[in-house]
Amino acid sequence: MKTTVSSRGQIVLPAEFRHMDHVEPGQEFDIERLDRGEYRLVRRAAPLKDGAVSWLFACPQKDFFVPVLSESTDTI
């Protein structure tokens, strides 16, 4: 498949490849020069979604969270 380098040095990954490999805007890639005129492009692993884990580790003390009694949906 053919692509072109823009005047800003950007290379477009063809849409067919982006769709096949689920490449989304903002995803990062590593590029490696193998030889003169030969390069390898490898998608970096997505960062872990650690929002909830970080939030739990930020708790002020152990057993900070306690169960809250609630009604059952059977009584509605």
KEZA-66895 format. One record per residue: x negated, y negated, z of N, C-alpha, C in turn. Coordinates in steps of 0.1 Angstrom, whole numbers, padded with zeros to 4 digits. Atoms other than C-alpha are relative to their C-alpha. Last residue first. Layout:
<rs>
(r (X,Y,Z),(X,Y,Z),(X,Y,Z))
...
</rs>
This chain:
<rs>
(r (-0006,0011,0008),(0402,0019,0454),(0012,0004,-0007))
(r (-0010,0007,-0008),(0395,0044,0482),(0006,-0011,-0008))
(r (-0012,-0009,-0002),(0377,0069,0459),(0011,-0008,0007))
(r (-0009,0003,0011),(0353,0041,0447),(0013,0009,0002))
(r (0000,-0010,0011),(0337,0046,0481),(0009,-0005,-0011))
(r (-0011,-0009,0002),(0332,0016,0503),(-0002,0009,-0011))
(r (-0009,0005,0010),(0299,0003,0513),(0011,0009,-0002))
(r (-0012,-0008,0002),(0274,0007,0541),(0010,-0007,-0010))
(r (-0011,0008,-0003),(0241,-0010,0535),(0013,0009,-0002))
(r (-0013,-0003,0007),(0210,0011,0537),(0011,-0009,0004))
(r (-0008,-0010,-0008),(0179,-0007,0551),(0013,0003,-0008))
(r (-0013,-0002,0006),(0151,-0024,0532),(0008,0010,0008))
(r (-0006,0013,0001),(0122,-0037,0553),(0014,0002,-0006))
(r (-0014,-0001,-0003),(0113,-0001,0562),(0007,-0014,0000))
(r (-0006,-0013,0003),(0076,-0010,0560),(0014,0001,0006))
(r (0004,-0010,-0009),(0068,-0047,0561),(0007,0013,-0004))
(r (0007,0005,-0011),(0069,-0079,0541),(-0005,0011,0010))
(r (-0009,0000,-0011),(0080,-0062,0508),(-0009,-0004,0013))
(r (0000,0013,-0006),(0056,-0072,0480),(0009,-0001,0013))
(r (0012,0002,-0008),(0050,-0036,0472),(-0001,-0013,0007))
(r (0000,-0008,-0012),(0086,-0033,0463),(-0012,-0001,0008))
(r (-0010,0006,-0009),(0085,-0063,0439),(0001,0009,0013))
(r (0006,0011,-0007),(0054,-0049,0423),(0009,-0007,0010))
(r (0010,-0006,-0008),(0071,-0016,0416),(-0007,-0011,0008))
(r (-0007,-0006,-0012),(0102,-0033,0403),(-0010,0005,0009))
(r (-0007,0011,-0007),(0082,-0055,0378),(0006,0005,0013))
(r (0001,-0002,-0014),(0058,-0027,0368),(0007,-0011,0008))
(r (-0011,0009,-0006),(0067,-0024,0332),(0000,0002,0015))
(r (-0010,-0006,-0009),(0034,-0009,0321),(0010,-0010,0005))
(r (0002,0001,-0015),(0016,-0027,0293),(0011,0006,0008))
(r (-0008,0010,-0006),(0021,-0013,0258),(-0003,-0001,0015))
(r (-0011,-0005,-0008),(-0008,0006,0245),(0008,-0011,0006))
(r (0003,-0001,-0014),(-0029,-0012,0219),(0013,0006,0007))
(r (-0009,0007,-0009),(-0021,-0006,0182),(-0004,0003,0015))
(r (-0007,-0009,-0009),(-0051,0005,0162),(0008,-0008,0010))
(r (-0009,0007,-0008),(-0065,-0011,0131),(0008,0010,0009))
(r (-0011,-0009,-0007),(-0095,0004,0115),(0008,-0009,0009))
(r (-0004,0003,-0013),(-0117,-0015,0090),(0011,0010,0005))
(r (-0009,-0011,-0007),(-0136,-0008,0059),(0002,-0004,0014))
(r (-0013,-0001,0007),(-0150,-0036,0036),(0009,0011,0006))
(r (-0003,0012,0008),(-0186,-0031,0048),(0013,0002,-0008))
(r (0010,0001,0010),(-0184,-0003,0073),(0004,-0013,-0008))
(r (0007,-0013,0002),(-0163,0007,0103),(-0012,-0001,-0009))
(r (0007,0000,0013),(-0153,-0028,0115),(-0007,0013,-0001))
(r (0014,-0005,0000),(-0128,-0023,0143),(-0006,0000,-0014))
(r (0005,-0002,0013),(-0095,-0040,0149),(-0015,0003,0001))
(r (0015,0001,0000),(-0076,-0037,0181),(-0004,0002,-0014))
(r (0007,-0010,0007),(-0038,-0044,0180),(-0015,-0002,0002))
(r (0014,0002,0002),(-0014,-0063,0201),(-0007,0012,-0006))
(r (0008,-0012,-0003),(0024,-0063,0199),(-0014,-0003,-0004))
(r (0007,0002,-0013),(0039,-0098,0198),(-0009,0012,0004))
(r (0008,0013,-0001),(0064,-0091,0171),(-0006,-0001,0014))
(r (-0008,0012,-0003),(0075,-0054,0171),(-0009,-0012,0001))
(r (0009,0012,-0004),(0059,-0024,0155),(0009,-0012,0002))
(r (-0007,0008,-0010),(0084,0006,0155),(-0009,-0011,0005))
(r (0007,-0001,-0012),(0060,0029,0136),(0005,-0009,0011))
(r (0003,-0014,-0002),(0081,0036,0105),(-0006,0002,0014))
(r (-0012,-0007,-0003),(0096,0001,0106),(-0003,0015,0004))
(r (-0005,0005,-0012),(0063,-0017,0108),(0013,0008,0004))
(r (0008,-0006,-0011),(0048,0006,0081),(0006,-0005,0014))
(r (-0003,-0014,0000),(0077,-0002,0057),(-0008,0007,0011))
(r (-0012,-0003,-0008),(0075,-0039,0066),(0003,0015,0001))
(r (-0012,-0002,0008),(0039,-0041,0054),(0012,0004,0008))
(r (-0003,-0014,0000),(0014,-0053,0080),(0013,0003,-0007))
(r (-0013,-0005,-0003),(0005,-0088,0070),(0001,0015,-0001))
(r (-0004,-0011,0009),(-0031,-0099,0072),(0014,0005,0005))
(r (-0010,-0010,-0005),(-0039,-0133,0086),(0003,0011,-0010))
(r (0007,-0012,-0003),(-0071,-0152,0077),(0009,0011,0006))
(r (0004,0000,-0015),(-0055,-0186,0078),(-0007,0012,0005))
(r (0010,0010,-0001),(-0055,-0188,0039),(-0004,-0002,0015))
(r (-0005,0013,0002),(-0036,-0155,0040),(-0011,-0010,0001))
(r (0005,0009,-0011),(-0052,-0121,0035),(0005,-0014,-0003))
(r (0009,0011,0004),(-0031,-0100,0011),(-0004,-0007,0013))
(r (-0003,0012,-0008),(-0014,-0066,0014),(-0010,-0010,-0003))
(r (0008,0012,0001),(-0013,-0035,-0008),(0005,-0011,0009))
(r (-0008,0012,0000),(0000,0000,0000),(-0009,-0012,0000))
</rs>
